[in-house]
């Protein structure tokens, strides 16, 4: 059984027999395509009738590690179950491999995922009249726009910002490098912050570090946690928010918007990370297009 034919037939079933709205149909088909993308990335061959419970379970683990919210994971699983129930109804499969799969418990979402509005509320809580205001706003815009780990944020270097190309170079876990598209909004906030940064007495060793404390030194991870905690409280948001929450929100908003999972995974640095030297022009444009098309900060998502 070919995926293309199965997907086309399933789409017709949802439209003609289930009478679902166009948006609901698009959501169902998008969920199945995510599984197809995963199979391609894992070099798994065969049609939907050849997948078993263990392979589908591995897919669910993968989307969880990618950073999707519990609600998004549950929705994708619901789409898969509907797809295989249809195949079972049509005698295209002998048994339903999704029958024993369980989704995440929605009442225990860890980590939390912020909505775009909640992120804007946190940013609006920053007092720009204070010396650290511009720094904090630029810092959180970069954190959200690029999906960085907190260690990658504090270690971000000015020399690793490629403004003309619209990318920043990140040194991730294991000293692996990757290029991540950066939004124009984040770049503008960096520009607003730089005059204040450059007025500091910068300590030796921190000359190329972008985000500095008032003593001219690199910020600590604890300081980032503290800043976000205070701003979240000031914004009136009751969720438990940490720097990693911004990273999970980045991934969730991209994938829920329709971005290709392979692009999101590369930007997060989750799989075999391609170093800067072997990034081709096509690779860069592929990642950049994912940001421009699907990230809320792009202005087009």
ZALUMPA-427919 format. One line per 4 residues: number of its first residue (from 1); their letters; for each residue x, y, z of C-alpha. Coordinates in steps of 0.2 Angstrom, whole numbers, m for minus. Last residue first. Layout:
NUM> a> X,Y,Z | ... .
This chain:
301> xxxx> 16,165,50 | 20,180,39 | 27,192,51 | 42,181,55 .
297> xxxx> 39,182,73 | 25,169,73 | 37,156,65 | 29,147,50 .
293> xxxx> 34,154,33 | 49,165,37 | 56,152,49 | 54,137,38 .
289> xxxx> 60,147,23 | 76,151,33 | 79,132,36 | 77,127,18 .
285> xxxx> 88,143,12 | 102,137,23 | 101,119,17 | 101,125,m1 .
281> xxxx> 116,136,1 | 125,121,8 | 130,118,26 | 146,108,26 .
277> xxxx> 157,121,35 | 144,126,48 | 143,109,55 | 128,97,52 .
273> xxxx> 120,91,69 | 116,73,69 | 99,74,78 | 93,87,91 .
269> xxxx> 101,103,85 | 85,113,88 | 86,121,71 | 90,104,63 .
265> xxxx> 74,96,71 | 63,111,66 | 69,109,48 | 66,90,48 .
261> xxxx> 49,92,56 | 43,103,41 | 34,118,47 | 15,117,47 .
257> xxxx> 10,131,60 | 8,118,73 | 26,113,69 | 33,131,71 .
253> xxxx> 23,135,86 | 28,119,95 | 46,121,92 | 47,139,98 .
249> xxxx> 36,135,113 | 48,121,118 | 63,133,117 | 53,147,126 .
245> xxxx> 49,134,140 | 67,130,141 | 71,147,147 | 59,144,162 .
241> xxxx> 40,146,164 | 29,138,177 | 12,144,172 | 3,157,182 .
237> xxxx> 5,172,170 | 2,189,178 | 15,198,167 | 24,203,183 .
233> xxxx> 26,185,188 | 32,180,171 | 44,194,171 | 51,189,188 .
229> xxxx> 53,171,183 | 61,175,166 | 74,186,174 | 78,173,188 .
225> xxxx> 80,159,175 | 92,170,165 | 102,175,180 | 104,156,185 .
221> xxxx> 111,153,168 | 125,166,171 | 127,182,161 | 144,185,153 .
217> xxxx> 153,199,161 | 153,218,159 | 149,222,177 | 131,227,172 .
213> xxxx> 128,210,165 | 132,205,147 | 123,198,133 | 133,198,116 .
209> xxxx> 149,190,121 | 164,195,110 | 173,206,123 | 169,194,137 .
205> xxxx> 186,186,140 | 193,202,148 | 179,212,156 | 169,225,147 .
201> xxxx> 167,242,155 | 150,245,148 | 145,258,135 | 145,245,122 .
197> xxxx> 131,235,130 | 120,251,130 | 124,255,112 | 121,236,107 .
193> xxxx> 103,235,115 | 93,243,101 | 103,234,88 | 99,217,97 .
189> xxxx> 81,222,97 | 81,225,78 | 90,208,76 | 76,199,86 .
185> xxxx> 63,207,75 | 72,203,59 | 71,185,64 | 86,173,66 .
181> xxxx> 88,158,56 | 99,145,65 | 116,138,59 | 123,123,68 .
177> xxxx> 139,119,77 | 143,104,88 | 154,108,104 | 147,93,112 .
173> xxxx> 131,101,115 | 128,117,105 | 139,131,98 | 127,141,88 .
169> xxxx> 130,152,73 | 117,165,70 | 108,167,53 | 99,181,43 .
165> xxxx> 112,181,29 | 116,199,30 | 116,199,49 | 128,184,52 .
161> xxxx> 128,184,71 | 142,173,76 | 155,187,79 | 143,195,92 .
157> xxxx> 145,179,102 | 131,169,110 | 137,160,126 | 122,165,137 .
153> xxxx> 110,160,124 | 118,143,120 | 118,139,138 | 100,143,139 .
149> xxxx> 96,132,125 | 90,141,109 | 74,141,100 | 79,154,88 .
145> xxxx> 65,167,89 | 61,163,107 | 78,165,114 | 83,179,102 .
141> xxxx> 67,189,108 | 71,185,126 | 88,192,125 | 84,207,115 .
137> xxxx> 70,211,128 | 82,208,142 | 96,218,135 | 85,233,132 .
133> xxxx> 78,233,149 | 95,231,158 | 98,249,161 | 80,252,167 .
129> xxxx> 68,263,156 | 64,248,145 | 54,240,160 | 50,222,153 .
125> xxxx> 32,217,156 | 28,219,138 | 40,205,134 | 31,193,146 .
121> xxxx> 14,199,138 | 21,195,121 | 26,178,126 | 9,175,133 .
117> xxxx> 1,181,117 | 11,169,106 | 5,155,118 | 17,148,130 .
113> xxxx> 21,129,132 | 23,122,149 | 36,108,152 | 29,97,158 .
109> xxxx> 10,96,155 | 2,86,168 | m17,88,165 | m15,83,147 .
105> xxxx> m8,66,151 | 2,61,136 | m5,49,123 | m7,31,124 .
101> xxxx> m3,18,110 | m12,1,113 | m24,2,98 | m11,12,87 .
97> xxxx> m5,m4,77 | m24,m7,72 | m25,m25,65 | m27,m33,48 .
93> xxxx> m23,m18,38 | m31,m12,21 | m48,m20,26 | m57,m3,23 .
89> xxxx> m63,m2,41 | m45,m6,47 | m38,8,36 | m51,20,43 .
85> xxxx> m46,15,61 | m28,17,56 | m31,35,50 | m42,40,65 .
81> xxxx> m28,33,77 | m15,43,68 | m25,59,70 | m28,56,88 .
77> xxxx> m9,53,91 | m6,70,82 | m18,78,94 | m11,70,109 .
73> xxxx> 6,76,104 | 0,94,101 | m9,94,118 | 7,88,127 .
69> xxxx> 17,102,119 | 30,98,106 | 48,99,111 | 57,87,98 .
65> xxxx> 59,75,112 | 40,72,112 | 39,71,93 | 53,57,94 .
61> xxxx> 44,48,108 | 28,47,97 | 38,41,82 | 46,27,93 .
57> xxxx> 29,22,98 | 24,21,80 | 39,10,76 | 35,m1,91 .
53> xxxx> 16,m3,87 | 20,m9,69 | 21,m1,52 | 19,m12,36 .
49> xxxx> 1,m7,32 | 6,12,32 | 18,8,17 | 36,2,16 .
45> xxxx> 53,10,20 | 60,17,35 | 75,28,32 | 74,37,49 .
41> xxxx> 72,54,41 | 59,47,28 | 49,38,42 | 49,54,52 .
37> xxxx> 43,64,37 | 29,51,34 | 24,52,52 | 23,71,50 .
33> xxxx> 12,69,34 | 0,59,44 | m3,74,56 | m4,86,42 .
29> xxxx> m18,75,34 | m28,76,50 | m25,95,52 | m30,98,34 .
25> xxxx> m46,88,36 | m51,98,52 | m48,115,42 | m58,109,28 .
21> xxxx> m73,105,39 | m77,87,42 | m92,78,33 | m86,61,40 .
17> xxxx> m92,52,25 | m87,64,11 | m73,74,18 | m65,63,30 .
13> xxxx> m67,48,18 | m60,58,3 | m45,63,14 | m42,45,19 .
9> xxxx> m42,40,1 | m29,53,m4 | m18,48,11 | m19,29,7 .
5> xxxx> m15,33,m11 | 0,43,m7 | 6,32,7 | 7,17,m5 .
1> x> 0,0,0 .
